[in-house]
């Protein structure tokens, strides 16, 4: 039993002794925007797994698990987007992503397909409640 406790203690403290960094904080982001119903097929094709789009840029700037969901509500189509940010300079990383020429070109194609909610200019970031 003493040997088991010693091994367990070593497993628990080994990362501390090895100088590992503390657990990374994850910023969760949910957002919503309307999608022009006539553009749904084109939008889906742009975001298909076979089209790499700007996925590599998202990873470069610490965005993980990016997902977009589509739902019809009252005859209008809405997208719900979700991602996790794992870096330590959110504002800086978002500014660098916005400055990427390929990202700018991507948004020139996608943005006209979307209809911001009233009072918004683009995706409306949602409050996380749980």
C-alpha positions as a LaTeX table, in Angstrom:
\begin{tabular}{lrrr}
\hline
Residue & $x$ (\AA) & $y$ (\AA) & $z$ (\AA) \\
\hline
Unk1 & 0.00 & 0.00 & 0.00 \\
Unk2 & 2.86 & 2.38 & 0.85 \\
Unk3 & 4.39 & 1.80 & $-2.60$ \\
Unk4 & 1.04 & 2.59 & $-4.28$ \\
Unk5 & 0.77 & 5.86 & $-2.35$ \\
Unk6 & 4.33 & 6.82 & $-3.31$ \\
Unk7 & 3.69 & 6.11 & $-7.00$ \\
Unk8 & 0.40 & 8.03 & $-6.87$ \\
Unk9 & 2.12 & 11.01 & $-5.23$ \\
Unk10 & 4.84 & 11.01 & $-7.89$ \\
Unk11 & 2.24 & 10.95 & $-10.66$ \\
Unk12 & 0.43 & 13.89 & $-9.10$ \\
Unk13 & 3.49 & 16.06 & $-8.46$ \\
Unk14 & 5.60 & 15.10 & $-11.48$ \\
Unk15 & 4.16 & 17.86 & $-13.69$ \\
Unk16 & 4.93 & 20.42 & $-10.98$ \\
Unk17 & 8.48 & 19.14 & $-10.56$ \\
Unk18 & 8.98 & 19.15 & $-14.32$ \\
Unk19 & 8.13 & 22.86 & $-14.45$ \\
Unk20 & 4.93 & 22.48 & $-16.43$ \\
Unk21 & 2.89 & 25.59 & $-17.01$ \\
Unk22 & $-0.49$ & 26.10 & $-15.34$ \\
Unk23 & $-3.61$ & 24.95 & $-17.17$ \\
Unk24 & $-4.53$ & 27.16 & $-20.11$ \\
Unk25 & $-7.64$ & 29.33 & $-19.86$ \\
Unk26 & $-10.12$ & 28.87 & $-22.68$ \\
Unk27 & $-12.31$ & 31.74 & $-23.83$ \\
Unk28 & $-15.58$ & 30.41 & $-25.28$ \\
Unk29 & $-17.31$ & 32.55 & $-27.90$ \\
Unk30 & $-20.85$ & 32.10 & $-29.21$ \\
Unk31 & $-22.26$ & 34.37 & $-31.89$ \\
Unk32 & $-25.26$ & 34.68 & $-34.18$ \\
Unk33 & $-26.06$ & 36.25 & $-37.55$ \\
Unk34 & $-28.76$ & 35.86 & $-40.19$ \\
Unk35 & $-27.91$ & 34.15 & $-43.49$ \\
Unk36 & $-29.49$ & 35.11 & $-46.81$ \\
Unk37 & $-31.65$ & 32.08 & $-47.68$ \\
Unk38 & $-30.70$ & 32.34 & $-51.35$ \\
Unk39 & $-27.01$ & 31.98 & $-50.42$ \\
Unk40 & $-27.28$ & 28.84 & $-48.29$ \\
Unk41 & $-25.96$ & 26.37 & $-50.92$ \\
Unk42 & $-23.00$ & 28.62 & $-51.75$ \\
Unk43 & $-22.27$ & 29.26 & $-48.08$ \\
Unk44 & $-22.35$ & 25.54 & $-47.29$ \\
Unk45 & $-20.01$ & 24.80 & $-50.20$ \\
Unk46 & $-17.54$ & 27.42 & $-48.96$ \\
Unk47 & $-17.54$ & 25.84 & $-45.52$ \\
Unk48 & $-17.47$ & 22.19 & $-46.62$ \\
Unk49 & $-14.73$ & 19.97 & $-45.20$ \\
Unk50 & $-13.25$ & 19.72 & $-48.70$ \\
Unk51 & $-12.60$ & 23.48 & $-48.81$ \\
Unk52 & $-9.79$ & 24.48 & $-46.43$ \\
Unk53 & $-10.85$ & 28.16 & $-46.52$ \\
Unk54 & $-9.09$ & 29.92 & $-43.66$ \\
Unk55 & $-8.98$ & 27.08 & $-41.15$ \\
Unk56 & $-5.19$ & 27.27 & $-40.93$ \\
Unk57 & $-5.41$ & 30.97 & $-40.05$ \\
Unk58 & $-7.90$ & 30.23 & $-37.28$ \\
Unk59 & $-5.44$ & 27.74 & $-35.79$ \\
Unk60 & $-2.55$ & 30.17 & $-36.23$ \\
Unk61 & $-4.37$ & 32.70 & $-34.06$ \\
Unk62 & $-5.38$ & 30.24 & $-31.33$ \\
Unk63 & $-8.96$ & 29.56 & $-32.40$ \\
Unk64 & $-10.02$ & 25.96 & $-31.84$ \\
Unk65 & $-13.24$ & 23.97 & $-32.23$ \\
Unk66 & $-14.82$ & 26.51 & $-34.57$ \\
Unk67 & $-18.29$ & 25.33 & $-35.58$ \\
Unk68 & $-21.17$ & 26.97 & $-37.42$ \\
Unk69 & $-24.74$ & 25.73 & $-37.10$ \\
Unk70 & $-27.67$ & 26.75 & $-39.30$ \\
Unk71 & $-31.32$ & 27.01 & $-38.20$ \\
Unk72 & $-34.52$ & 28.30 & $-39.76$ \\
Unk73 & $-36.65$ & 30.38 & $-37.39$ \\
Unk74 & $-39.86$ & 32.00 & $-38.59$ \\
Unk75 & $-38.93$ & 31.66 & $-42.25$ \\
Unk76 & $-35.49$ & 33.24 & $-41.77$ \\
Unk77 & $-32.15$ & 31.46 & $-41.54$ \\
Unk78 & $-29.70$ & 32.05 & $-38.71$ \\
Unk79 & $-26.18$ & 30.88 & $-38.10$ \\
Unk80 & $-24.87$ & 30.13 & $-34.66$ \\
Unk81 & $-21.09$ & 30.15 & $-34.47$ \\
Unk82 & $-18.97$ & 28.79 & $-31.64$ \\
Unk83 & $-15.24$ & 28.68 & $-31.04$ \\
Unk84 & $-12.72$ & 28.42 & $-28.26$ \\
Unk85 & $-9.79$ & 30.84 & $-27.99$ \\
Unk86 & $-6.74$ & 29.33 & $-26.31$ \\
Unk87 & $-4.15$ & 32.09 & $-26.60$ \\
Unk88 & $-3.19$ & 34.80 & $-24.12$ \\
Unk89 & $-3.73$ & 37.95 & $-26.25$ \\
Unk90 & $-7.27$ & 37.78 & $-27.64$ \\
Unk91 & $-7.46$ & 41.37 & $-28.91$ \\
Unk92 & $-4.01$ & 41.14 & $-30.50$ \\
Unk93 & $-4.68$ & 37.78 & $-32.15$ \\
Unk94 & $-8.02$ & 38.98 & $-33.53$ \\
Unk95 & $-6.34$ & 42.12 & $-34.93$ \\
Unk96 & $-3.63$ & 40.00 & $-36.58$ \\
Unk97 & $-6.27$ & 37.64 & $-38.02$ \\
Unk98 & $-8.24$ & 40.62 & $-39.37$ \\
Unk99 & $-5.06$ & 41.91 & $-41.05$ \\
Unk100 & $-4.35$ & 38.63 & $-42.90$ \\
Unk101 & $-4.87$ & 39.23 & $-46.65$ \\
Unk102 & $-6.43$ & 35.79 & $-47.21$ \\
Unk103 & $-8.85$ & 36.36 & $-44.33$ \\
Unk104 & $-9.85$ & 39.72 & $-45.83$ \\
Unk105 & $-10.57$ & 37.98 & $-49.15$ \\
Unk106 & $-12.57$ & 35.27 & $-47.37$ \\
Unk107 & $-14.73$ & 37.87 & $-45.62$ \\
Unk108 & $-15.33$ & 39.72 & $-48.90$ \\
Unk109 & $-17.00$ & 36.52 & $-50.13$ \\
Unk110 & $-18.85$ & 35.50 & $-46.96$ \\
Unk111 & $-19.96$ & 38.82 & $-45.47$ \\
Unk112 & $-22.40$ & 39.74 & $-48.28$ \\
Unk113 & $-24.21$ & 36.44 & $-47.67$ \\
Unk114 & $-24.94$ & 37.42 & $-44.08$ \\
Unk115 & $-27.41$ & 39.88 & $-42.58$ \\
Unk116 & $-26.33$ & 41.33 & $-39.22$ \\
Unk117 & $-28.93$ & 41.52 & $-36.47$ \\
Unk118 & $-30.36$ & 44.99 & $-35.82$ \\
Unk119 & $-27.75$ & 47.24 & $-34.21$ \\
Unk120 & $-24.85$ & 44.99 & $-35.24$ \\
Unk121 & $-22.28$ & 45.31 & $-38.03$ \\
Unk122 & $-21.42$ & 41.62 & $-38.26$ \\
Unk123 & $-21.78$ & 38.55 & $-36.03$ \\
Unk124 & $-23.45$ & 39.41 & $-32.70$ \\
Unk125 & $-21.44$ & 37.93 & $-29.82$ \\
Unk126 & $-23.67$ & 36.18 & $-27.33$ \\
Unk127 & $-23.50$ & 36.17 & $-23.54$ \\
Unk128 & $-22.43$ & 32.84 & $-22.09$ \\
Unk129 & $-24.87$ & 31.84 & $-19.36$ \\
Unk130 & $-23.73$ & 28.27 & $-18.77$ \\
\hline
\end{tabular}
